[in-house]
Amino acid sequence: MPERFLHHRAVIALSLLFVHSPLRAYSQDKLADILTTLRIEEKRYENIDLLFNREYEVVDAKIPADDRSNASKSLDGQVSLVQFVGKEVLKRDERIRFVQQRGMVHIDWKANSIWSDGSRKSRRRALCFDGAVSRLMDSTPPEKNYSSHVIMGKATVLPHTLVIGNGIGTQGTVPPLSSYLKGGQSIKVTYQGEELFQGLTCKKVQITRIQDNEPSLWQELWLAESRNLIPVRRLEYKSRLSAKLPHAEASVKKWKELQPGTWFPVSVTSKKYESIALQQTGVQKLRWEKRFVADKIVLNPNHPRQFFGRLPDSE
């Protein structure tokens, strides 16, 4: 029987013993304390004006000859080319402004992409909500520009989700970390204790997705105590690939103290490894990398309501 399946069965067996043990009660108490503190910390960032860049690049990808200067290079300086089936984004540079103020939202997203067929595309999307009306602009032909009386849901608390999903996408945001860590019927969250990472004391938690009574995917998060419980590291595993080596990871590279006791991760790097290489050879071969860099961060902005009711001019 393959080693990874034996490992999974061992995990399930230990989990069953854990259900009625004193350790489980201790873990639940620690998680409850973390969630209570986390909700307080998240409120620090509910009103924010953020300007950032996000870069995505596939490693060893086939990039058109006229753009090889920007291609990924191996250690010996040679451009490595891999033929892909179908069409995919090989490189994307994004510039995003995200503003959230007393329930109103303004998102302005610009992107330039290089595709595997040699094409280059630019796109701009903007989303505004002034507390009553939501407005959307999309530069993709045919250009869309419309408004509706739709009450938007609460946007994400960015710093606590950066190592999980790199913040926001073109459609909106990811859930707050405090909601993510509540778990659910098929999502189990456990407290793993304290660990040091990058010299920071962290609360380590594990989020496991259960499928057919076995763990199919799990994430380990390191929540930094002195950084408002913002995750400083994430490792993600898939049972079908490897139980020992993560298929994805992310970590904070640089912090900024916005005001005494309030921190923000201004540089975050995320990596994803090739599934086939990990599954068949047990080797982590980098597939793509994302880089998040914040340029401007303002807490508690004070924009007039008109700012959230007006879409930017399309380019």
C-alpha positions in Angstrom: 0.0 0.0 0.0 1.4 3.4 -1.0 3.0 5.3 1.9 0.8 8.4 1.6 -2.4 6.3 2.1 -0.9 4.7 5.2 -0.1 8.2 6.5 -3.7 9.3 5.8 -5.1 6.3 7.7 -2.8 7.1 10.6 -4.1 10.7 10.6 -7.7 9.6 10.7 -7.0 7.1 13.5 -5.3 9.8 15.6 -8.2 12.2 14.9 -10.7 9.7 16.2 -8.7 9.3 19.4 -8.5 13.1 19.7 -12.2 13.6 19.5 -12.9 12.7 23.1 -9.5 13.5 24.6 -8.5 16.3 27.0 -6.2 17.6 24.1 -9.3 18.2 22.0 -10.9 20.4 24.8 -7.6 22.3 25.1 -7.4 22.8 21.4 -11.0 24.1 21.3 -10.3 26.5 24.1 -7.2 27.9 22.4 -9.0 28.3 19.1 -11.8 30.1 20.8 -9.3 32.5 22.4 -7.6 33.0 19.0 -10.9 33.8 17.3 -11.9 36.3 20.0 -8.6 38.1 19.6 -8.6 37.8 15.8 -12.0 39.5 15.4 -10.7 42.4 17.5 -7.5 42.7 15.4 -9.4 42.5 12.1 -11.4 45.6 13.1 -8.2 47.7 12.9 -8.3 47.3 9.1 -12.0 47.6 8.4 -11.5 51.2 7.0 -8.5 51.3 4.7 -7.1 52.9 1.5 -4.6 50.5 -0.1 -2.6 50.7 -3.3 -0.6 47.7 -4.3 1.0 45.7 -7.2 0.5 42.0 -7.7 2.7 40.0 -10.1 2.0 36.5 -11.4 4.5 34.5 -13.4 4.7 30.9 -14.6 8.1 29.5 -14.3 9.8 27.8 -17.3 7.0 28.9 -19.6 6.9 29.3 -23.3 7.1 33.1 -23.9 7.1 34.6 -27.4 10.6 35.2 -28.8 10.2 39.0 -28.7 9.6 38.9 -24.9 12.3 36.5 -23.9 14.0 39.3 -22.0 11.2 39.0 -19.4 11.2 35.2 -19.4 12.0 33.1 -16.4 15.7 31.9 -16.5 17.3 28.9 -15.0 20.3 29.1 -12.7 22.7 29.0 -15.7 21.0 32.0 -17.2 19.4 30.1 -20.0 15.7 30.7 -20.9 13.7 27.5 -20.3 10.8 26.8 -22.6 8.0 24.3 -22.0 5.3 23.6 -24.5 1.8 23.9 -22.9 -1.4 22.4 -24.3 -4.2 25.0 -24.6 -4.0 28.6 -23.6 -3.0 30.1 -20.3 -1.7 33.2 -18.7 2.1 33.1 -18.4 2.6 36.5 -16.9 0.3 39.1 -15.4 1.1 42.5 -13.8 -1.7 44.1 -11.8 -2.2 47.5 -10.2 -5.0 47.6 -7.6 -6.5 50.3 -5.5 -8.8 49.0 -2.7 -10.7 51.4 -0.5 -13.2 50.4 2.2 -14.7 53.1 4.4 -17.7 52.7 6.7 -19.3 50.1 4.5 -18.6 51.8 1.2 -16.2 50.2 -1.3 -14.0 51.4 -4.2 -11.9 48.9 -6.2 -10.0 49.9 -9.3 -8.1 47.0 -11.0 -5.8 47.2 -14.0 -3.9 44.2 -15.5 -1.5 43.5 -18.4 -1.2 39.9 -19.4 1.0 37.7 -21.6 -0.7 34.5 -22.9 0.8 31.2 -24.0 -0.3 31.9 -27.6 1.8 35.0 -27.8 -1.1 37.5 -27.3 -1.0 40.4 -24.9 -4.1 41.8 -23.2 -4.9 44.7 -21.0 -8.0 44.9 -18.9 -9.5 47.3 -16.4 -12.3 46.6 -13.9 -13.8 49.0 -11.3 -16.3 48.4 -8.6 -17.9 51.1 -6.5 -20.5 51.0 -3.7 -21.7 54.1 -2.0 -23.9 52.5 0.6 -27.0 52.3 -1.7 -26.0 51.6 -5.3 -23.2 49.4 -6.7 -21.6 50.3 -10.0 -19.3 48.1 -12.2 -17.1 49.0 -15.1 -15.3 46.4 -17.3 -13.1 47.3 -20.2 -13.4 43.9 -21.8 -15.3 44.2 -25.1 -18.1 44.8 -25.3 -17.4 47.4 -22.5 -19.8 47.1 -19.6 -20.8 49.9 -17.4 -23.9 49.6 -15.3 -25.3 50.2 -11.8 -27.9 48.5 -9.6 -29.5 48.8 -6.2 -27.6 45.8 -4.7 -26.2 45.9 -1.2 -22.7 44.6 -1.3 -21.5 42.2 1.4 -18.7 43.1 3.7 -15.3 43.1 2.1 -12.3 41.1 3.3 -9.8 42.3 5.9 -6.9 42.3 3.6 -3.8 41.8 5.8 -5.1 38.6 7.4 -5.8 36.9 4.1 -2.8 37.8 2.0 -0.9 34.5 2.5 -4.2 32.6 1.8 -5.5 34.2 -1.3 -3.4 37.3 -1.9 -6.2 39.6 -0.9 -8.8 40.5 -3.6 -9.7 39.3 -7.1 -11.5 41.1 -9.9 -14.9 40.1 -8.6 -14.5 41.1 -5.0 -12.9 39.6 -1.9 -12.2 36.5 0.1 -13.8 35.8 3.5 -12.2 37.2 6.7 -9.8 34.9 8.4 -12.0 34.7 11.5 -14.8 33.2 9.4 -12.4 30.8 7.7 -11.1 29.5 11.1 -14.6 28.7 12.4 -14.5 25.5 10.3 -17.6 23.5 9.3 -19.1 20.1 8.7 -16.3 19.1 6.3 -13.7 21.6 7.5 -11.8 20.8 10.7 -9.6 23.4 12.4 -7.2 22.4 15.1 -4.7 24.3 17.3 -1.1 23.0 16.8 0.7 25.0 19.5 3.3 27.8 19.4 6.2 28.0 17.0 8.8 30.5 16.0 9.0 31.7 12.4 11.2 34.5 11.2 11.9 35.2 14.8 8.2 35.8 15.6 6.2 33.8 18.1 3.2 32.3 16.2 0.0 30.5 17.0 0.0 27.5 14.6 -3.4 26.2 13.3 -4.3 23.5 10.8 -7.3 23.6 8.6 -8.3 20.2 7.1 -10.8 19.5 4.4 -12.4 16.0 4.9 -13.7 14.1 1.9 -15.0 10.5 2.2 -13.9 10.4 5.9 -10.3 11.2 4.9 -8.3 14.4 4.7 -8.1 15.6 1.1 -6.4 18.9 1.6 -5.0 20.7 4.6 -3.3 24.1 5.4 -1.0 25.1 8.2 -1.0 28.7 9.2 1.4 30.6 11.5 -0.4 33.6 13.1 2.2 36.0 14.5 1.3 37.2 18.0 3.2 40.5 17.8 1.8 41.3 14.3 -2.0 41.4 15.1 -2.3 37.7 14.5 -1.7 38.2 10.8 -0.5 34.9 9.2 3.2 35.1 8.4 3.3 31.7 6.7 1.1 29.2 5.0 1.8 25.6 3.8 -0.8 23.7 1.9 -0.9 19.9 1.2 -3.0 17.7 -1.0 -3.3 14.1 0.0 -3.3 12.8 -3.6 0.0 14.5 -4.3 2.1 14.2 -1.1 1.5 14.0 2.6 5.0 15.3 3.4 5.7 18.1 0.9 3.4 21.1 0.4 2.1 21.7 -3.1 1.7 25.5 -2.3 3.2 27.9 0.2 3.3 31.6 1.0 5.1 33.9 3.5 5.5 37.5 4.4 8.8 39.0 3.3 8.4 42.5 4.8 6.3 44.3 7.4 5.4 47.9 8.1 4.2 49.3 11.4 1.4 51.8 10.3 1.0 53.1 13.9 2.1 51.8 17.2 0.9 48.2 17.5 -0.7 48.0 14.1 1.3 46.1 11.4 0.8 45.4 7.7 2.6 42.8 5.5 3.8 45.0 2.6 5.5 42.2 0.7 4.2 38.7 0.3 5.3 35.9 -1.9 3.2 32.8 -2.9 4.4 29.7 -4.7 2.7 26.8 -6.4 4.5 23.5 -7.3 3.9 21.2 -10.3 1.4 18.5 -9.3 2.7 15.7 -11.6 6.3 16.1 -10.5 5.3 16.2 -6.8 3.0 13.2 -7.1 5.3 11.0 -9.3 8.8 11.9 -8.1 8.3 13.6 -4.8 10.2 16.7 -6.0 8.9 20.3 -5.6 9.3 21.9 -9.1 8.1 25.5 -9.0 5.1 26.0 -11.3 4.3 29.7 -10.6 5.0 32.5 -8.3 2.9 35.5 -7.1 4.3 38.6 -5.5 2.3 41.2 -3.6 3.8 44.6 -2.8 1.9 47.4 -1.1 2.9 51.0 -2.0 0.3 53.1 0.0 -1.6 52.1 3.1 -3.9 54.6 4.9 -6.0 53.5 7.8 -9.4 55.2 8.5 -9.6 57.3 5.2 -12.1 60.1 5.0 -13.2 60.3 1.3 -16.5 62.0 0.4 -19.4 59.8 -0.4 -19.2 60.9 -4.1 -15.9 59.1 -4.4 -17.7 55.8 -3.9 -20.5 56.7 -6.3 -18.3 57.5 -9.3 -16.5 55.0 -11.5 -13.1 56.0 -12.9 -12.8 56.8 -16.6 -12.0 53.7 -18.7 -8.8 53.7 -20.6 
